[in-house]
Every structure is written in structure tokens, then in C-alpha cells.
């Protein structure tokens, strides 16, 4: 963590500079048995590619609003940091009709069609797989992102005092996201090397902080679990041990 970091993208850059090889996001889907682990470097590469897609192919820029209709998932975390990298406002669960672009999982495609701007669909399949049949009216993220550049440079500097995130109807600037994340990390007792297991939705600040921002601000990592309710207590206890979890939030 760098005291000069003022946006979530800054936090990721500091993590990359400090230790690119350490795990940052480990994702489980307990409905499918999927497990994927991303190092800081791998996660940052996905973020760079997605930011290039946003800024280039989708022509999004600072102040544009991207509604994210996505569950707590490693690819959602990528989109949150990509939006921060470009200066695009990430509106989690917002109204697609008022958005400049929408990013949707497979369960919310009908709602996402209310967006008159660019539409991107995520299949959320294991290993970032594509849709067997691309949804009409949407760009398939898994098709579009691999060819994007591995390094990202924004066309315009990102202002940390501009709105960066909307969650639960509350608007937060990039600086406020970082400030809150640091405060939460302190409250949760997180530090360098801490690993937070979160089963919370990304639809609230608590879920976003526990499942991404808090650990990132502390120099820690997240174990993000979707459909955790389907996992028994004994299996959960084993996961906590296997993943060297410091804190469980669900």
C-alpha cells in the first residue's frame, strides 16, 4: 500500500510494483466446482486488457457511466478496476436505461437491453469461456478481450475527486473509495498477507470492501466465493485452512 494512492487503480499499481507474483484473487463457484487463482500480475493483465477494450473499442472515457449487472465474481473485480483505470463510473446494479454502457452476466441480459449504448455480455464460464451462442445485441467479452493490449495508458488523467463508484445508490469518488477501503482494512485488522474469504454480494459497499477493496488497500488478498450457501460448515472450515484465510465474511 502506498500512502499516495488515491484511486483503486493506484492501489492495484502499487500491489503490482510490490509483489506481482503473489495471489490476489482466488475465486470459487460452489454451484459448479470452479476454482481459479489470479496473481497480482495476472489480474492486472486482465484489468489492462479490459481497460483497453473500454477506452478503445467501446469509446468510453472519464465520466461515462457503466452499469455492471454482475455477481461477485473475479471478472467483476476486473471490470471494477478497469473502470477506475479509465475514469469510467462503475455503477453496480444501476439502471441500464440511464447508462452509457452496460456490462451484464447471463442472468441479466434482458434487463441490460434497456441500455441504448454499448452492451457487453459475460458468460461467467470457467476459465473465462465465451458464450456457446453470442447473445444478440451484445459484444461477447471473452471474444473481445484476448486481443487487447497488455499495457494500458489512459487518454486523460483520472481525477481522484470525480465520482468513480456507485453502489446502493451512493456515489463515491476514487479518493473516497480508497479512504473507506483503508478504514475498513484497519477495522478488520487486515495487513500485508491477510486473506479475506467473502461470500457477500457485490451489491453493497460491505460486499465490495470485503471482497475486493479492503484487502487490496491492505496489501492482502481475497478468496471470493459465489454460491457459498451451498457449502457445508465442514467443507467451509477446510477451505479456510486450505486457503490460509485470515478473516471470513458472509
Secondary structure as UniProt FT lines:
FT   TURN            3..4
FT   HELIX           8..19
FT   TURN            20..21
FT   STRAND          23..29
FT   TURN            30..33
FT   STRAND          34..39
FT   HELIX           40..52
FT   HELIX           53..57
FT   TURN            62..63
FT   STRAND          65..69
FT   HELIX           74..86
FT   STRAND          89..92
FT   HELIX           96..98
FT   STRAND          101..105
FT   HELIX           106..108
FT   HELIX           109..112
FT   TURN            113..114
FT   STRAND          118..122
FT   HELIX           126..128
FT   TURN            136..137
FT   STRAND          139..140
FT   HELIX           141..144
FT   TURN            146..147
FT   TURN            160..161
FT   STRAND          163..167
FT   TURN            168..169
FT   STRAND          170..173
FT   HELIX           174..187
FT   TURN            188..189
FT   TURN            192..193
FT   STRAND          195..198
FT   TURN            202..203
FT   HELIX           205..208
FT   HELIX           209..213
FT   HELIX           214..218
FT   STRAND          221..226
FT   HELIX           228..230
FT   HELIX           233..242
FT   TURN            243..244
FT   STRAND          247..249
//
